[in-house]
């Protein structure tokens, strides 16, 4: 390996002799004859190893080592001398001003080995100083262990959060009291750091008043056991990263595009006409095909005209008063020619032909009729909007496609997400007893199928015989029963009904005796649920519980750790190897439509 060595000695012959030794070893050599020359070289060059004599004019070697430590802290400092006062040398070694002492005359091979070792130690010091600068400078930063428990937080970060470091230490970075990130994001960051990757993305921290502080965060593993998390807070004046994402997603809304269109007309006087380019809705009905059409229309305008897209099949191009009729006609002809050739969409050839027309932009509310049409496409009337309505159907959004409408619930019932130990969402459960379980199941399943590709588990509280619906085929439906006081007689009488209607059982808080009971073998059990209190109590008879749980696992039964509201409770559930997890430590209850948060969308 090649690196730089600085030699300091007032004897020119010594410097020349050492230079020959290190030149032959392939090292880069710098030389100085006094303290001032040496410090100048340290200021202008990266020196891994410094070798200095003790007695020199203008200052001794120990003084040079002290100043070099301040000026170039990552330089390894070796004192080479034929005479040195032992008490001074011992004190310098204890303080760390000098790393190594070699007596004159030296052994060339031994000295080279000492210098090579010094270069390795210099690299180590550089890594430590890099870490120190990352943690202690003005850049806010955390140091966590592999379980995301905070071990260090620098002063800048503590100041912004308004939380003293001693109150942050020992807490989990992803605890709900520190951040507002979903469990899916924690799982993804963990996966990347454990595979040696560096994660950069939006992170939402909470200050002492539990107000969100948006930040960009870089997370990387320093070793197998430690993670460094460096923050760059988002300037509220220049925009919030999360808001930017949501604003971008709002572009799917036709009414939002019309709002932008109207604002554009208000601030760009003289746009008296609008060229409307419309395709058959049954043909151009998705964002991908709409983007292909947009690209051709943009090419036809030469990028000189602003184009608004209030619907996938509809494009609005404002035209100035000064535009001559022939120029507008030429634009229309150019757009039509762009669609003479077919499009290739999803590996299929698609021929689409636009209809073009000119409409006035001078109305007080431009395109009110169009807005009304789009509103009909996007939303149906809710009971709140129509006091006379009696339907309890949740608010829905209807998006037309070539075959049939797709119903998208924009609200939906309350659900509590259930995750596996890797943070992947598996299903949901009710947050309270549902008076209409059939409606809850269908609404939740509709939302799930819109955003997620897997078949969910739907878990519900105990319901009465007459309210027990048929379980949908597209989901595994679980009926929750609290058996902490034993199996209720009503449940035993319902076994045939449960199986006919496609339900399985989720038994909560079973005792050790019940787990060992043969009576359970007759029931359609899919999972057992354990709260944090029971999991803690199970520690007293861990060996017995372990054997029973293993027995049920071998029969395909799953275990749910529920009501996990803190990192400690989550750690206890993981200690017991729970297959499923739920609680505030992973996600609070959400509306079913918010299952989109757990789809593959970064930043949610």
C-alpha positions as CSV (number, residue, x, y, z in Angstrom):
1,X,0.0,0.0,0.0
2,X,1.2,3.6,-0.7
3,X,0.6,6.5,1.7
4,X,2.3,9.7,2.8
5,X,5.0,9.9,5.6
6,X,6.4,13.1,7.0
7,X,10.0,13.0,8.3
8,X,11.2,15.8,10.7
9,X,14.8,16.0,11.9
10,X,17.3,18.8,12.0
11,X,20.0,16.5,10.8
12,X,19.9,16.4,7.0
13,X,21.7,13.0,6.9
14,X,19.0,11.4,9.1
15,X,16.3,12.8,6.8
16,X,18.0,11.5,3.7
17,X,18.6,8.0,5.2
18,X,15.0,7.7,6.3
19,X,13.8,9.0,2.9
20,X,15.7,6.2,1.1
21,X,14.2,3.6,3.4
22,X,10.6,4.7,2.7
23,X,11.2,5.4,-1.0
24,X,12.3,1.9,-1.4
25,X,9.2,0.7,0.4
26,X,7.0,2.6,-2.2
27,X,5.8,5.3,0.2
28,X,5.4,9.0,-0.5
29,X,7.9,11.0,1.7
30,X,7.7,14.6,2.8
31,X,10.6,16.1,4.8
32,X,11.0,19.0,7.2
33,X,13.8,20.3,9.5
34,X,11.9,22.1,12.2
35,X,8.5,22.5,13.8
36,X,7.2,25.4,11.5
37,X,8.1,23.5,8.3
38,X,6.3,20.4,9.6
39,X,3.1,22.2,10.6
40,X,3.0,23.9,7.1
41,X,3.2,20.5,5.4
42,X,0.5,19.1,7.7
43,X,-1.8,22.0,6.7
44,X,-1.4,21.4,3.0
45,X,-1.1,17.6,2.7
46,X,-2.8,14.4,4.0
47,X,-0.2,12.7,6.2
48,X,-0.9,9.3,7.6
49,X,2.3,8.9,9.6
50,X,4.6,11.5,11.1
51,X,8.1,10.6,12.3
52,X,9.9,13.3,14.4
53,X,13.1,13.7,16.3
54,X,12.9,14.9,19.9
55,X,15.6,17.6,20.1
56,X,15.2,20.3,17.3
57,X,15.7,24.1,17.1
58,X,12.6,26.1,17.5
59,X,10.7,23.5,19.5
60,X,11.0,19.8,20.5
61,X,9.3,16.8,19.0
62,X,6.8,16.5,21.9
63,X,5.6,20.1,21.3
64,X,5.3,19.3,17.6
65,X,3.2,16.2,18.4
66,X,0.9,18.2,20.6
67,X,0.3,20.8,17.8
68,X,0.0,18.2,15.1
69,X,-2.7,16.4,17.1
70,X,-4.8,19.6,17.0
71,X,-4.1,20.4,13.4
72,X,-4.1,16.9,11.9
73,X,-5.8,14.5,14.5
74,X,-5.8,11.5,12.2
75,X,-2.0,11.5,11.7
76,X,-0.2,8.7,13.5
77,X,2.7,10.3,15.5
78,X,6.0,8.4,16.0
79,X,8.8,9.8,18.0
80,X,12.3,8.7,16.8
81,X,15.2,9.8,19.0
82,X,18.5,8.8,20.5
83,X,17.9,10.8,23.6
84,X,14.6,11.7,25.4
85,X,13.6,12.4,29.0
86,X,11.6,9.4,30.2
87,X,9.1,11.2,32.4
88,X,8.2,13.6,29.5
89,X,7.9,10.7,27.1
90,X,5.7,8.7,29.4
91,X,3.4,11.7,30.0
92,X,3.1,12.3,26.2
93,X,2.2,8.6,25.6
94,X,-0.4,8.7,28.4
95,X,-2.0,11.9,27.0
96,X,-2.0,10.4,23.4
97,X,0.2,13.1,22.0
98,X,2.7,10.4,20.9
99,X,1.6,7.0,19.7
100,X,4.9,5.2,19.4
101,X,8.5,5.6,20.4
102,X,11.5,4.2,18.5
103,X,15.1,4.6,19.7
104,X,18.0,5.5,17.4
105,X,19.7,3.8,15.7
106,X,16.7,2.0,14.2
107,X,16.1,-1.2,12.4
108,X,14.9,-0.5,8.9
109,X,12.5,-3.5,8.6
110,X,11.1,-3.0,12.1
111,X,10.6,0.7,11.4
112,X,8.7,0.0,8.2
113,X,6.4,-2.4,10.0
114,X,5.8,0.3,12.7
115,X,5.0,2.8,10.0
116,X,2.6,0.4,8.2
117,X,0.9,-0.3,11.4
118,X,0.7,3.5,12.0
119,X,-1.0,3.9,8.7
120,X,-3.7,1.4,9.7
121,X,-4.2,3.1,13.0
122,X,-4.5,6.4,11.0
123,X,-7.3,4.9,9.0
124,X,-9.0,3.9,12.2
125,X,-8.7,7.4,13.6
126,X,-10.1,8.8,10.4
127,X,-13.2,6.6,10.7
128,X,-13.7,7.6,14.3
129,X,-13.4,11.3,13.4
130,X,-15.8,10.9,10.5
131,X,-18.3,9.4,12.8
132,X,-17.7,12.1,15.4
133,X,-18.3,14.8,12.8
134,X,-21.5,13.1,11.7
135,X,-22.8,12.9,15.2
136,X,-21.5,16.0,16.9
137,X,-21.5,18.7,14.2
138,X,-24.5,20.9,13.3
139,X,-26.0,18.0,11.2
140,X,-28.7,16.4,13.5
141,X,-27.9,12.7,14.0
142,X,-28.8,9.6,16.0
143,X,-26.7,6.6,16.8
144,X,-28.8,3.5,17.3
145,X,-28.1,-0.2,17.9
146,X,-29.3,-2.9,15.5
147,X,-32.8,-2.9,17.2
148,X,-33.1,0.9,16.6
149,X,-32.7,1.7,20.3
150,X,-31.1,5.2,20.5
151,X,-27.6,5.2,22.0
152,X,-26.6,8.8,21.2
153,X,-28.3,11.9,19.9
154,X,-26.3,15.1,19.2
155,X,-27.1,18.5,20.6
156,X,-28.4,19.9,17.3
157,X,-31.0,17.2,17.1
158,X,-32.1,17.5,20.8
159,X,-32.5,21.3,20.3
160,X,-34.8,20.9,17.3
161,X,-36.9,18.2,19.0
162,X,-36.9,20.0,22.3
163,X,-36.1,16.7,24.1
164,X,-32.9,16.3,26.2
165,X,-30.6,13.6,25.2
166,X,-31.1,11.7,28.4
167,X,-34.8,11.4,27.6
168,X,-34.0,10.0,24.1
169,X,-31.5,7.4,25.1
170,X,-32.9,3.9,25.4
171,X,-36.0,4.7,23.4
172,X,-36.8,3.1,20.0
173,X,-36.4,5.4,17.0
174,X,-39.6,4.0,15.6
175,X,-41.6,4.4,18.8
176,X,-44.9,6.4,18.2
177,X,-43.6,9.0,20.7
178,X,-40.6,9.8,18.5
179,X,-41.7,9.3,14.9
180,X,-44.8,9.1,12.8
181,X,-43.5,6.4,10.4
182,X,-45.5,3.3,9.5
183,X,-44.2,-0.2,10.4
184,X,-43.8,-1.0,6.7
185,X,-41.2,1.8,6.5
186,X,-39.3,0.5,9.5
187,X,-39.2,-3.0,8.0
188,X,-37.9,-1.6,4.7
189,X,-35.2,0.5,6.3
190,X,-34.1,-2.5,8.5
191,X,-34.0,-4.7,5.4
192,X,-31.8,-2.3,3.5
193,X,-29.4,-1.5,6.3
194,X,-29.0,-5.2,7.2
195,X,-28.1,-5.9,3.6
196,X,-25.4,-3.3,3.6
197,X,-27.3,-0.6,1.7
198,X,-27.7,3.1,2.6
199,X,-31.3,4.3,2.9
200,X,-32.3,7.9,2.0
201,X,-35.9,9.0,2.3
202,X,-38.5,11.1,4.0
203,X,-38.8,10.7,7.8
204,X,-41.3,12.2,10.1
205,X,-40.0,13.0,13.6
206,X,-42.1,14.2,16.6
207,X,-41.0,17.0,18.8
208,X,-41.7,17.4,22.5
209,X,-45.2,18.7,21.7
210,X,-45.8,15.7,19.3
211,X,-45.8,18.0,16.3
212,X,-44.4,16.4,13.1
213,X,-41.0,17.6,12.0
214,X,-40.4,16.6,8.3
215,X,-36.9,15.6,7.5
216,X,-34.8,13.8,4.9
217,X,-32.8,11.1,6.7
218,X,-29.8,9.0,5.6
219,X,-29.5,5.7,7.5
220,X,-26.5,3.3,7.2
221,X,-24.9,0.5,9.2
222,X,-21.7,1.3,10.9
223,X,-21.2,-2.3,11.9
224,X,-23.4,-5.3,12.6
225,X,-24.5,-3.7,15.8
226,X,-24.8,0.0,15.2
227,X,-26.7,2.3,12.8
228,X,-26.0,6.0,12.1
229,X,-29.0,8.2,11.2
230,X,-28.2,11.7,9.9
231,X,-31.0,14.2,9.4
232,X,-31.6,17.2,7.1
233,X,-34.7,19.0,8.3
234,X,-37.1,20.2,5.5
235,X,-37.4,23.9,5.3
236,X,-41.0,24.7,5.9
237,X,-40.7,27.8,3.7
238,X,-39.6,25.7,0.7
239,X,-42.1,22.9,1.1
240,X,-42.8,19.8,3.0
241,X,-41.6,16.5,1.5
242,X,-44.8,14.6,2.5
243,X,-46.9,17.4,1.2
244,X,-45.1,17.2,-2.1
245,X,-46.0,13.5,-2.4
246,X,-49.6,14.1,-1.5
247,X,-49.8,17.0,-3.9
248,X,-48.5,14.8,-6.7
249,X,-51.0,12.1,-5.9
250,X,-53.8,14.7,-6.0
251,X,-53.1,15.1,-9.7
252,X,-55.2,12.0,-10.1
253,X,-58.2,14.1,-9.2
254,X,-60.0,15.7,-12.2
255,X,-61.4,18.5,-10.0
256,X,-57.9,19.4,-8.9
257,X,-56.8,19.7,-12.5
258,X,-59.7,21.9,-13.3
259,X,-58.8,24.1,-10.3
260,X,-55.3,24.5,-11.7
261,X,-56.8,25.3,-15.1
262,X,-59.0,28.0,-13.7
263,X,-56.1,29.5,-11.7
264,X,-54.0,29.5,-14.9
265,X,-56.7,31.4,-16.8
266,X,-56.9,34.0,-13.9
267,X,-53.2,34.7,-14.0
268,X,-52.7,34.6,-17.8
269,X,-55.0,37.2,-19.3
270,X,-55.9,36.9,-22.9
271,X,-56.5,33.1,-22.9
272,X,-60.0,33.5,-24.3
273,X,-60.3,30.1,-25.9
274,X,-59.5,26.5,-25.0
275,X,-58.7,23.7,-27.4
276,X,-60.4,20.6,-26.0
277,X,-58.9,17.2,-27.1
278,X,-61.1,14.3,-26.1
279,X,-60.8,10.6,-26.6
280,X,-63.5,8.0,-26.2
281,X,-63.6,7.2,-22.5
282,X,-64.0,3.5,-23.0
283,X,-60.7,3.4,-24.9
284,X,-58.5,5.9,-23.0
285,X,-59.3,4.9,-19.4
286,X,-56.1,4.6,-17.4
287,X,-53.1,6.7,-16.5
288,X,-50.6,4.8,-18.6
289,X,-52.5,5.2,-21.8
290,X,-53.4,8.8,-20.9
291,X,-49.7,9.5,-20.5
292,X,-48.9,8.2,-23.9
293,X,-51.6,10.4,-25.4
294,X,-50.2,13.4,-23.4
295,X,-46.8,12.8,-24.8
296,X,-48.1,13.0,-28.4
297,X,-50.2,16.1,-27.8
298,X,-47.2,17.8,-26.1
299,X,-45.0,16.9,-29.1
300,X,-47.7,18.4,-31.4
301,X,-47.6,21.7,-29.4
302,X,-43.8,21.8,-29.4
303,X,-43.9,22.1,-25.7
304,X,-45.1,25.7,-26.0
305,X,-48.6,25.2,-24.6
306,X,-49.7,24.3,-21.1
307,X,-51.8,21.1,-21.1
308,X,-54.3,20.2,-18.4
309,X,-55.7,16.7,-17.9
310,X,-58.9,16.7,-15.8
311,X,-59.7,13.1,-16.9
312,X,-57.6,10.3,-18.5
313,X,-59.3,10.9,-21.8
314,X,-59.6,14.7,-21.8
315,X,-56.9,17.4,-22.4
316,X,-57.4,21.1,-22.2
317,X,-55.0,23.5,-24.1
318,X,-55.5,27.3,-23.4
319,X,-55.1,29.5,-26.5
320,X,-54.3,33.2,-26.5
321,X,-56.4,35.8,-28.2
322,X,-53.4,36.6,-30.4
323,X,-53.4,33.2,-31.9
324,X,-54.5,33.4,-35.5
325,X,-57.2,31.0,-36.6
326,X,-54.9,29.4,-39.1
327,X,-52.3,28.7,-36.3
328,X,-55.0,27.0,-34.2
329,X,-56.1,25.0,-37.2
330,X,-52.5,24.0,-37.9
331,X,-52.3,22.9,-34.2
332,X,-55.4,20.8,-34.5
333,X,-54.1,19.2,-37.7
334,X,-50.8,18.4,-36.1
335,X,-52.4,16.8,-33.1
336,X,-54.6,14.6,-35.4
337,X,-51.6,13.6,-37.4
338,X,-49.8,12.5,-34.2
339,X,-52.5,9.9,-33.8
340,X,-52.5,8.5,-37.3
341,X,-50.0,5.9,-36.0
342,X,-51.3,3.5,-33.3
343,X,-50.1,3.4,-29.8
344,X,-48.5,0.4,-28.1
345,X,-50.0,-0.1,-24.7
346,X,-49.3,-3.2,-22.5
347,X,-47.8,-4.9,-25.5
348,X,-51.0,-4.4,-27.6
349,X,-51.5,-2.1,-30.5
350,X,-54.2,0.5,-29.8
351,X,-55.6,2.9,-32.3
352,X,-57.2,6.0,-30.7
353,X,-58.7,9.0,-32.5
354,X,-59.3,12.3,-30.7
355,X,-62.2,14.7,-31.1
356,X,-61.1,18.3,-31.1
357,X,-63.2,21.4,-30.5
358,X,-62.8,25.1,-29.4
359,X,-64.6,26.4,-26.3
360,X,-64.7,29.8,-24.8
361,X,-62.7,30.5,-21.6
362,X,-64.5,33.7,-20.7
363,X,-67.2,32.3,-18.5
364,X,-67.1,33.3,-14.9
365,X,-66.8,29.6,-14.0
366,X,-65.1,28.0,-17.0
367,X,-66.3,24.5,-17.8
368,X,-68.9,24.3,-15.1
369,X,-70.7,21.5,-17.1
370,X,-67.4,19.6,-17.4
371,X,-66.8,20.0,-13.7
372,X,-70.2,18.5,-13.0
373,X,-69.5,15.6,-15.3
374,X,-66.2,14.9,-13.6
375,X,-67.8,15.2,-10.1
376,X,-70.3,12.5,-11.2
377,X,-67.4,10.2,-12.2
378,X,-65.4,10.8,-9.0
379,X,-67.9,10.8,-6.1
380,X,-71.3,9.6,-5.2
381,X,-73.5,11.6,-2.8
382,X,-72.9,10.9,0.9
383,X,-75.5,10.9,3.7
384,X,-73.9,14.1,5.1
385,X,-74.4,15.8,1.7
386,X,-78.0,14.7,1.5
387,X,-79.8,14.9,4.9
388,X,-82.7,12.9,3.5
389,X,-80.5,9.9,2.6
390,X,-80.9,6.8,4.6
391,X,-78.2,4.6,3.1
392,X,-75.2,3.9,5.3
393,X,-73.0,3.0,2.4
394,X,-69.6,4.7,2.8
395,X,-68.4,7.4,0.5
396,X,-67.0,5.9,-2.7
397,X,-65.2,7.0,-5.8
398,X,-66.1,5.5,-9.1
399,X,-63.5,5.2,-11.8
400,X,-64.8,4.0,-15.1
401,X,-62.9,1.5,-17.2
402,X,-63.6,-0.4,-20.3
403,X,-65.7,-3.1,-18.7
404,X,-67.2,-1.9,-15.4
405,X,-66.8,0.7,-12.7
406,X,-64.2,0.0,-10.0
407,X,-65.4,1.0,-6.5
408,X,-62.8,2.8,-4.4
409,X,-63.8,3.5,-0.8
410,X,-62.5,6.9,0.2
411,X,-63.5,6.4,3.9
412,X,-64.4,2.9,4.9
413,X,-64.8,1.3,8.4
414,X,-62.2,1.4,11.1
415,X,-59.6,-1.4,11.0
416,X,-56.5,-2.3,13.0
417,X,-53.7,-3.7,10.8
418,X,-52.1,-7.0,11.5
419,X,-48.5,-7.6,10.5
420,X,-46.0,-10.4,10.3
421,X,-42.6,-10.2,12.2
422,X,-41.0,-8.7,9.0
423,X,-43.5,-5.8,9.0
424,X,-45.6,-7.1,6.0
425,X,-49.4,-6.4,6.5
426,X,-51.4,-9.7,6.5
427,X,-54.8,-8.6,7.5
428,X,-57.0,-6.4,9.7
429,X,-59.3,-6.7,12.7
430,X,-62.3,-4.7,13.9
431,X,-61.6,-2.0,16.4
432,X,-64.9,-2.5,18.2
433,X,-67.9,-4.8,17.9
434,X,-69.6,-4.3,14.6
435,X,-73.4,-4.2,14.4
436,X,-73.2,-5.1,10.7
437,X,-70.3,-7.5,10.2
438,X,-71.3,-8.3,6.6
439,X,-71.0,-4.6,5.7
440,X,-67.7,-4.3,7.5
441,X,-66.3,-7.4,5.7
442,X,-67.3,-6.3,2.3
443,X,-66.2,-2.7,2.7
444,X,-62.8,-3.7,4.2
445,X,-62.2,-6.4,1.6
446,X,-63.0,-4.0,-1.3
447,X,-60.4,-1.5,0.0
448,X,-57.9,-4.3,0.6
449,X,-58.2,-5.7,-2.9
450,X,-57.8,-2.2,-4.4
451,X,-54.4,-1.6,-2.8
452,X,-52.9,-4.9,-1.8
453,X,-52.3,-8.1,-3.9
454,X,-52.6,-10.7,-1.1
455,X,-55.6,-12.5,0.4
456,X,-56.2,-10.9,3.8
457,X,-57.2,-12.2,7.2
458,X,-60.3,-10.4,8.5
459,X,-60.8,-10.8,12.3
460,X,-64.0,-9.7,14.0
461,X,-65.4,-9.6,17.5
462,X,-67.9,-12.1,18.8
463,X,-71.2,-11.7,17.0
464,X,-74.7,-13.2,17.5
465,X,-76.1,-16.1,15.5
466,X,-78.5,-14.0,13.5
467,X,-75.8,-11.5,12.6
468,X,-73.3,-14.1,11.4
469,X,-72.8,-13.6,7.6
470,X,-71.2,-15.9,5.1
471,X,-67.4,-15.4,4.9
472,X,-66.3,-14.1,1.5
473,X,-64.2,-16.5,-0.5
474,X,-61.4,-14.0,-1.1
475,X,-60.4,-13.7,2.5
476,X,-59.8,-15.9,5.6
477,X,-62.3,-14.7,8.2
478,X,-61.7,-15.2,11.9
479,X,-64.1,-14.9,14.7
480,X,-62.5,-13.6,17.9
481,X,-63.5,-15.2,21.2
482,X,-62.1,-14.3,24.6
483,X,-61.4,-17.6,26.4
484,X,-59.5,-16.3,29.4
485,X,-62.3,-17.7,31.6
486,X,-62.6,-20.9,29.5
487,X,-64.6,-21.9,26.4
488,X,-68.2,-20.5,26.4
489,X,-71.0,-23.0,25.9
490,X,-72.5,-20.8,23.2
491,X,-69.3,-21.2,21.2
492,X,-69.4,-25.0,21.3
493,X,-72.9,-24.9,20.0
494,X,-71.9,-22.7,17.1
495,X,-69.1,-24.9,15.7
496,X,-71.2,-26.3,12.8
497,X,-72.6,-22.9,11.9
498,X,-69.1,-21.4,11.9
499,X,-67.8,-24.0,9.6
500,X,-70.8,-23.8,7.2
501,X,-70.3,-20.1,6.8
502,X,-66.6,-20.3,6.3
503,X,-65.3,-18.9,9.6
504,X,-62.4,-20.0,11.7
505,X,-61.6,-19.1,15.3
506,X,-59.2,-16.6,16.9
507,X,-59.1,-17.5,20.6
508,X,-57.8,-14.7,22.9
509,X,-55.8,-15.2,26.0
510,X,-56.0,-19.1,26.3
511,X,-54.6,-20.4,29.6
512,X,-52.0,-23.2,29.8
513,X,-54.6,-25.7,30.8
514,X,-56.8,-24.7,27.9
515,X,-54.0,-25.0,25.4
516,X,-53.4,-28.6,26.7
517,X,-57.1,-29.4,26.5
518,X,-58.2,-32.1,24.0
519,X,-61.5,-30.2,23.7
520,X,-59.8,-27.6,21.4
521,X,-59.1,-30.3,18.8
522,X,-62.7,-30.3,17.8
523,X,-62.8,-26.6,17.0
524,X,-61.8,-24.8,13.7
525,X,-58.9,-22.8,15.3
526,X,-56.8,-20.7,13.1
527,X,-54.9,-18.6,15.7
528,X,-54.4,-17.8,19.4
529,X,-54.1,-14.2,20.5
530,X,-52.0,-13.1,23.5
531,X,-51.9,-9.7,25.1
532,X,-48.7,-8.2,26.6
533,X,-49.8,-9.0,30.1
534,X,-50.3,-12.7,29.4
535,X,-47.1,-12.9,27.4
536,X,-45.2,-11.5,30.5
537,X,-47.0,-13.9,32.8
538,X,-46.1,-16.8,30.5
539,X,-42.4,-16.2,31.3
540,X,-43.0,-17.9,34.7
541,X,-43.8,-21.2,33.0
542,X,-41.9,-20.6,29.7
543,X,-40.8,-24.2,29.2
544,X,-44.4,-25.5,29.5
545,X,-45.8,-22.8,27.2
546,X,-43.1,-23.4,24.7
547,X,-43.9,-27.1,24.3
548,X,-47.6,-26.3,23.9
549,X,-47.1,-23.5,21.4
550,X,-44.8,-25.8,19.4
551,X,-47.4,-28.5,19.4
552,X,-50.1,-26.1,18.0
553,X,-47.6,-24.6,15.5
554,X,-47.0,-28.1,14.1
555,X,-50.8,-28.2,13.4
556,X,-50.6,-24.9,11.4
557,X,-52.1,-22.7,14.1
558,X,-50.7,-19.1,14.2
559,X,-50.1,-16.8,17.2
560,X,-51.1,-13.2,17.4
561,X,-49.4,-10.7,19.7
562,X,-52.0,-8.0,20.3
563,X,-52.3,-4.7,22.1
564,X,-48.6,-4.1,21.6
565,X,-48.4,-0.4,22.4
566,X,-44.7,0.0,23.3
567,X,-41.3,-1.2,22.0
568,X,-40.9,-3.3,25.2
569,X,-44.2,-5.1,24.6
570,X,-43.2,-5.6,20.9
571,X,-39.9,-7.1,22.0
572,X,-41.7,-9.5,24.4
573,X,-44.0,-10.7,21.5
574,X,-40.9,-11.3,19.3
575,X,-39.3,-13.2,22.2
576,X,-42.3,-15.6,22.0
577,X,-42.0,-15.8,18.2
578,X,-45.5,-14.4,17.6
579,X,-46.5,-15.0,13.9
580,X,-48.7,-11.9,13.7
581,X,-48.4,-8.6,15.5
582,X,-50.7,-5.6,16.1
583,X,-51.0,-2.6,18.4
584,X,-50.0,1.1,18.5
585,X,-46.3,0.2,18.4
586,X,-46.9,-0.9,14.8
587,X,-49.9,1.0,13.7
588,X,-52.8,2.8,15.2
589,X,-56.4,2.0,13.9
590,X,-57.0,3.5,10.5
591,X,-59.8,3.8,8.0
592,X,-59.9,0.9,5.6
593,X,-59.2,3.3,2.7
594,X,-55.9,4.1,4.4
595,X,-54.7,0.6,3.6
596,X,-53.1,2.4,0.7
597,X,-50.4,3.5,3.2
598,X,-49.2,-0.1,3.5
599,X,-49.0,-0.7,-0.3
600,X,-45.6,-0.1,-2.1
601,X,-45.7,3.7,-2.0
602,X,-42.6,5.4,-0.6
603,X,-43.1,8.0,2.1
604,X,-46.4,6.8,3.5
